[in-house]
Amino acid sequence: MSGFDWLIGLAALVLAPLVGGFLRGVDRKLTARMQGRIGPPVWQQFYDFFKLVGKTRAVTTKGALVWIWGYLLLTMLAVFMLFARQDLLIIFFILAFAGACLVFGAFSVRSPYSQIGGHREIMQMLSYEPILLLAAVAIFLQTGTFKVSGIFEHGEPLLLTLPLVFVAVLIALTIKLRKSPFDISASEHAHQELVRGVYTEYSGRHLALIELTHWYELVLILAFVALFWAQPLWIGVLLALAVYFLELIVDNVEARLQWGWMLSISWAAGVGFILVNILMIELLFGNVLRL
Amino acid sequence: MMGLITKSRIKSPWIVHYCCGSCNGCDIELLACLTPLYDVERFGILNIGNPKHADLLVVTGPVNKRNERVLLNLYHQMPEPRVVVAVGACACTGGIFYNCYNVLGGIDKVIPVDVYVPGCAARPEAIIDGIVMALDKLAKIK
């Protein structure tokens, strides 16, 4: 890991909340416009954040606080590692543990909303984790390394050889961003699924921490999407923004589905797409098993 | 820093709505504020379902002996600073139910009320006015 990678990683830690908060503000504005409303200003998320910081502390159990800090710090670590161009597989494992922290936090209180939210969050992880891991495997088969730096050194864009993996990642993205039709464990904006599910027992500054983690998560996910067109990177950034806009449209036209639907769509379509894609590059290019 | 937080409080009031058993007239008018016609989200106002996340408690209907406990519980679950808005004649004074055997009267018999919005049913414009007054009170809380 060179000094340059450290620098990029640390810069990402500082800038990601600003970019993420702004993008989520844009999300609220665009959602409002799609519904024929005017909508809040684009920096509304920052108002929400500082308001929550200024509220009095109200703690249900101390255990939940440990988990929520774990959720934030592990997500930050994942963001740092992705921007420092480290191992993709490790990044996904850290991200999985960050998600697990949220579940443990939800289970450490006795509120039924929180408990059901935790169960559903586990279902969500069960749905998107295979997609992300298999996507990393497909990328490995193309570039010969799990390192993000390997993707940059790989000459041609991944999207051209891994189009179906990309579609599968979009399915995982909807679950990870907590957008309809898969916002079953906790929903965004004022949609009140399960009185906000896993976040039910958090208030004040701890809710603000969750909000901050979401900004990091959003940047992390979009950065992963951008990797599909890493050379030149500006096309990747445009690709990520286009994908984000697509997610907003899907969010606004779709109703919420049950967890069974989520599981069958992500396992059948998501995992299926990736396996077909791996077979496709094997048959068309014959370069899969030449490791 | 404190100035930033005060400004953010005014810009992002999250509402929890509790119906103490009103006729639903005021509830419908309150929800009408969220529709594209009035769109209170442009002021950052969200209708949140969870008292632990909320800043404003908006109550409709007269308080009675059954839901007094629930109302008090909701109020205590909200972290400070919090402001209470009573919407409609029933929530303000008990309205036409004032002498029912089970009705205690307006919600100020149970919890401190900051803003009273009269009307039967209160119009959405009046409710938005009331919430703006509540924001003034929120800004003065140190």
Interface residues (C-beta under 8 A of the other chain):
Chain A: R28 A32 Q35 G36 R37 I38 G39 P40 P41 Q44 F46 Y47 D48 F49 F50 K51 V53 G54 K55 T56 R57 A58 H189 A190 Q192 V195 R196 Y199 T200 E201 Y202 S203 G204 L207
Chain B: L4 I5 T6 K7 S8 R9 K11 S12 P36 D39 E41 R42 F43 G44 L46 N47 I48 G49 N50 K52 H53 D55 Q77 P79 E80 P81
